[in-house]
Each structure stands twice: as C-alpha cells, then as structure tokens.
Amino acid sequence: MSVREIRLFGDPVLKTVSEPVGVIDDRIRGLVEDLLDSVRLPGRAGVAASQIGVNLRAFSYNVDGRIGYILNPVIVELSGEPELVDEGCLSVPGLWFPTMRYPFARATGIDLDGNEIEVSGTGVMAQALQHETDHLDGLLYLDRLDKPARREAMKQVRESDWF
C-alpha cells in the first residue's frame, strides 16, 4: 500500500477515542499494510491508526528490529516503578519532554486472522505500547506532562513552524 501522512497536533482525530476493529476485511488489511509501511521509516517506533487519520484501534511498531502490528490492543500489564523517559511524537514533531512511563508493558489484541496475540517488552517497546495505546484513547503524550512541562510544551508548539 503506502506510507501515509502523519496528522499533526490540532487535528481532531488525535483527540478522538478510536473505535474497535470489527470485521477484518480488505479495508482493514490495507490499513495494516499502510501502518507497517508508515512505521518502517527511520526514527519511527510506532504509528497509531489515528495518526494517519483512521479512527480504529490499531497500531504498528518498529522497535529493536521487531516490526509488527496489533488490532484492538489492550494494555493488560504495566509493571516496575514508573520513570521519566524522554518522549517525542510524530504528531508533535521536534518536541521531546520527559514523560512518566512504566518500564514494562504487555498488550493483547488480535491479528488479521482474528487470533489473539500478545506484544510485550521493556524500555522503548514498553514506552511504544503505552504511547500508541494512548493515541487510540485520544491522548497525546503532552496530556501526561505535569503543568509546568505542559505549559512549556504548548509554548513550543505555538512557536513551531509546523503549527
């Protein structure tokens, strides 16, 4: 299929809770192909369907050589002591802020055959699972920042050349 354009902060789709994937048909298969094509570009750890303008619960990931996708993901386990990790987002280009994330995450969902799958990991994978699931819940990492950091982030967004 194709690499899709990433929607930027301010686009209402990014603040909309995504609908579950129902029937797996050619449209959903095409969506997954586009998500996989879009996440393969250098510097991308994950792409949520909402980031390419599709209001469905699906995302792709590309972490440490592991490339894949998950439909209807649900975080079923977060463990370890939450810690501040530098985080950025394709939908908020050029900005990085320390964000509280758990060091381990496990998500379950389904694949294109309707089989249950599980994706888990530590470090960047844990961060990606939490970040992309947030997207599907209508949240950006900026929403997780404390007040002073969020204020600074919004100032930087307003001053950015893409906003």
N, C-alpha and C positions, 0 to 999 in steps of 0.2 A: 504494500500500500504506500504510505508516505510519512515523512516527518511532518508533524503538524505544528502550526504556530502556537506558541505558548501565550495564554491570556495573562494580562498584567493586572497588578493591584488596581482596584477600582472597577474592574469588570464584575457585574453582579453574580455571574456564575460561580465565582470563587467564594462567595458568601452564602451559597445555597447548599442545603443538605442534599446529597445525591441520593437518587432512587436505587433500590436494589436491582441487579440484573435479573430479569425473569427468564424468558425463553432464550436459549442460546441458538441464534440463527446467524445468517451470513453477515448481518449488520454488527453483531457482537464480535464475530470472528474478525471482521475488518477493523473494529475498534481496537482489539487486542494487537493486531498487526501494526496499527498506527502507534499504539503505546510503546510497543517494542522498538519500532523504527525510531521513535522520538527519544527514547531513553538511551539509545546506543551512541548518541553524540558525546564527545569528550566533556567531562566535567558534570555529567548528569548521573545522580544516584537514584532518582525516581521521578516518575511523571504520573500524576493522577488524571483520570478522565476529565475532571472538571477543569484542569489546566489547559486542556485542548478543546474546551467548550462543550463537553458532553456530560450531562447531569446523571451519570450512572456510577455505581460503586465498583470501580475497577482502577487498578494502577499497575505500573510496571516498575521494575527496579533493576539497577545495574551497580552492584557492589562487589568489589574484590573478584571480578571475573564471573560472578553469578548474575546472569540476566534471566529475568522471568517476569511473571505477572500473577495477579490474584484477583479473582472476581468475588464480590460480596465479602471483602475482608472484615474480620472482627478481631480486635486485639483481645486475646484470651489470657495473656500473662505478661505482666511487667514486673521485673524484679531488680534487686540491687538498690543502692541508695541513689536517688535522683541527683544528677550533677549538671552543672552548667557546661554546655558544649557550644562551640561556635557553630552557628547555623545560618544558612542562607536559603534562598528560594528562587527558582527560575521565574516566578511571578512577581518577584521583588528584586530585580537584577541589581547587582553591585552592592547590596547591603548585607552585612553579616553582624549578628548580635548573639551574645551568649544566651542560650535557651535551656531551661531545665528539661532534661530527658532522662529516662531510666536507661541503665547500661545494658539491659537485656529485654528483648520483646519477642513475643510469639503471636502470630496471627494465623487464623484459619479462614478458609474460604473454599472456593471451587475453581476447577479448571474448565476449559472449553468442552470437556466431555461430561461435566456435571459431577466429577469425582471430587471428594473432599481433599484439600491439600493443606499443608502447613508450611509456613515460612517463619524462620526464627533466626536470631543472631544477636551478636553483641556489637558494640561500637557503632560504626557507620550503618550497619544493617539495622540495628535496633533503632537508631535515630531515623532512618528512612521509613521503617514501618510505622513509627509514631507520626512522623511528618506527613506521609501520604494519607494515612487514615484520617488525620486532622483535616486535610483538604476535602475528603469525602464528607466530613461533618460540617463543612462550611467554615473551617477555621484556617487562618494563616499563622505561621509561627509568630508573627508580630502580636497576635492576640494573646500569646502566652508570656509576653515580656512584662516585667514589673513596670509601674507607672513612669518612673524616670527614663528607663530604656525605651519604652514605647513612645514617649514624648519625643525623644531624640530620633527614633526611627521615623516617626511621622514627619519630622522636620526634614530629614534626609530624603524621604520620599518626595515631599513637596519641592525640594531643590533639585531633584534628579532631572536629567534630560529626557527621560522616557515617560514621565508622569504628565 
